[in-house]
Every structure is written in structure tokens, then in C-alpha cells.
Amino acid sequence: MASPPSHDPYSALRVPLFRRYLIATSLVSMGTAAQGLAIGWEMYDRTGEALSLGLVGLVQAIPMLLFTLPAGYLADVFDRRKLMMLSLTGATFTSLGLGALSWQEAQIEWMYLLLFLDSAFLRLGWPARAAITPLLVPGALFENAAKWRTTFMQITGIGGPAIGGFVIAFSIQAAYVLSALSSALFIVFLSFMRLPAGQRTQRGNMVAQVAVGLRYVWGQKLLLGAISLDLFAVLLGGAVYLLPIFAREIVDLEPVGLGPEAALGWLRAAPAVGACITALLMAHLPPIRRSGRVLLACVAGFGVATIAFGFSHNFWLSLFMLALTGAFDNVSMVIRQVISQMSTPNEMRGRVSAVSAIFVGSSNELGGFESGLVAQFFSPVISVVSGGIGSLAVVAAWTGLFPRLRELGSLSSVTPQRPGEREAAPQTPSQTAP
């Protein structure tokens, strides 16, 4: 009897096209993370109001809600690479504009306007970027590719805020320039990149085509359950947007001898540290067998760690709890990415990625607004703790509402479903075991 093939943790990285793309996207993500840290610090530094941090999330969420679905349609009917290049060109100029306004200490309203435009340009290319990834590796390697993608994402999540913390201590404007430079370099990379051909949707009525994508997501309960779980859990658990307040006013920094700027950099990087360690472990472990239950457990763990962070005044405990939120979120991110991409045919991945981006992305920005609003009227601690409790309530509700998600076994059992095709019953671990 032949022995089963050994698990190769580096299988996706052995594909040159995927490897080069991963490095390039990581660099631009690092620049974006540094800019995000600078925005939050500058707004709170200039206003001293928690609501200003919530408004940062709101002005980035509005373009996501307005433009992501049309961008998903464009990603299905046009060249995805060129669409990304156009998106990054706009983001490069808006980052430079933010740096110029910051240097001149322009009115806050102008900063919010440019931040709105920056988010709009990024939304234009986001579905295309997500839809490209499954074309870079064979389908059998996509779970491994998703693990390495999140690993590199978390490495940039460590490097971006850590570098950003030191950069803004020297010059806030330099963080905006760093973001613009990383976007420009990504444009150069994409101009030389050649993608495998994939089936596209014929151009037609954009509203009707977007409606097809929405109906598809609604009809696939496994997909709907996975992305809506993240929407509501992260919407209620947006503690990251309040980190400038925790670094300045709540966490005791005297025993560690850090200034608030440096402490903010470490606190912001902590979730990425936990996620990166977890991602590396996942890449070297065999494929997940009880995917649905693992997903629900990790979102619950995210909520518990958020509650503990909200109550903590100790720097090291706060750092550890934030690292745990990143660790739990990373596992759920891998599972959600595989479900979203592998359950969708290529010609619909732009629109489905757009719907997923609205669920996942807007939850971050709207979660930041919700956290800032609650912190403004009550307190930052109440905002964070209540959000964690809300995440636990969402897990309890979704466990009953989406039995297909709860019973999902191996991610390899997830296959593309055509529009109108009946969703296949999920395979349990006993069904997928050799």
C-alpha cells in the first residue's frame, strides 16, 4: 500500500510567480501600514478627541461601501493587472498629498478629504488584487498559498507599524512619503508581470452583473456564513483604532521606559507578531481538518483576548493580549480566504471578492468608527470590552444560524459552485480522512 505524500510546507513558495508577487505586495502593505499609523497619531495629536480616530475609520469606510462592488465588476471584465496599476497610481498621489498637507499643517477637513480619496483609489484595485491570487498557483496549493500570504501580510504588519512608530517620532510626513514610494515600486513590478489567462465575464449592465454576484454570495451559505462572521466580530472588536489613547493615557509605560510614540508602534505591531508566529506554524502543519469549528473557536478567542486587553493597564499583558487577537484572527483569515476564493469560479471572483471586501474591510473601518464613538460618549475601556463581548455573542449566534459552516471539515473539500448550482453539503473530517 502506497504511503500518503508528505506535507511540503513550502510548496506554494516554490512557484516563482507567486513568490515574486508575494514579496511585492508585502512591501506596499508595509508602506500602507506606516501611513495608517501616522494618520491615527496625527489626528489625535492635533485634536485630542477620540472621535477624530473614529472619523478616520468612517472616511475610509464610505468609499469601500460606495465603490467596492463596481470595482468587483471591473475586475471581472477588464485586465486585473492594469486595474491594480491605475488604483496604485491614484493612491501614490494621495499619499504625497497627505504628506504635503501635514507639512503645511492644513485644516483637518482637507486631511479627511484626501484620506477619502486615498481609500477610494485603493478600493478600485482591491477586488482585482484578491481575484488574481488563485491564478498564481495550482488549486491544490491554494491553502498553502493562503497560509504564506497571511504570513507575509503579518510580517508587514509587524514591520509597518514598528517602522512607522520610529518614523513618526522623527517626521510624520516621512511616513506618507514611504507609503507613496512603496506604491510606486509596486506599479513598476506590475508593469513587468505576466499573468496566466483566466476566463472573464462578458461586459454588460454593471448593476445587473453586480446583482448576480450578490445573489451568488447570498445563495452560498458556507461562503455567506464565513464572511459575515468576520464582519460582525471585527465590527464590534475594533480596539486597534483606539491604541493612540491606550498608549497615551491608559497603559502604564513607566516600568518599561517607553515614550507614547514608541509604545504605540509596539502595541500596533503586537497583533501582527502573534499572527505571524501562528501563520508560520500553520504553514508547517498539515491542512486543517475541522475548519468550521476551528473558525468559530478562533473568533471566540479573539473576543476573549479583546476583553482582557480592554481591562489591562500592564504594558506586557496588553501586548500579549493584542498578540493573541492577531493569532486568532490569522487562523480565521486563512480559512475565510480559502472558502471565499475556492468556492467561486474565476469569472466571478472579482465580484465575490468585492462583496467579501465590503464585509471584511468595512468592518475594520466601521468598527473603528463604532469604537471611537463609544469611547467618546463612555470611555475607551468600555468601548473595547463591550466590543469583545459582542464578538462572543456573534459566535454563539452564527453557530446556530450556519450549520454548514459549523460542520465544515477539510478545506480541500471546498469546490467552485456555479451560479444557480445547489451548494454541496460540507464534508466532515470523517468523510475527508484517508
Secondary structure by P-SEA (a helix, b strand, c coil): cccccccccccccccaaaaaaaaaaaaaaaaaaaaaaaaaaaaaaacccaaaaaaaaaaaaaaaaccaaaaaaaaacccaaaaaaaaaaaaaaaaaaaaaaaaacccaaaaaaaaaaaaaaaaacaaaaaaaccccccccaaaaaaaaaaaaaaaaaaaaaaaaaaaaaacaaaaaaaaaaaaaaaaaaaaaccccbbbbcccccaaaaaaaaaaaaaacaaaaaaaaaaaaaaaacccccaaaaaaccccccccccccaaaaaaaaaaaaaaaaaaaaaaaaacccccaaaaaaaaaaaaaaaaaaaaaacccaaaaaaaaaaaaaaaaaaaaaaaaaacccccccaaaaaaaaaaaacaaaaaaaaaaaaaaaaaccaaaaaaaaaaaaaaaaaaaaaaccccccccccccbbbbccccccccccccccccc
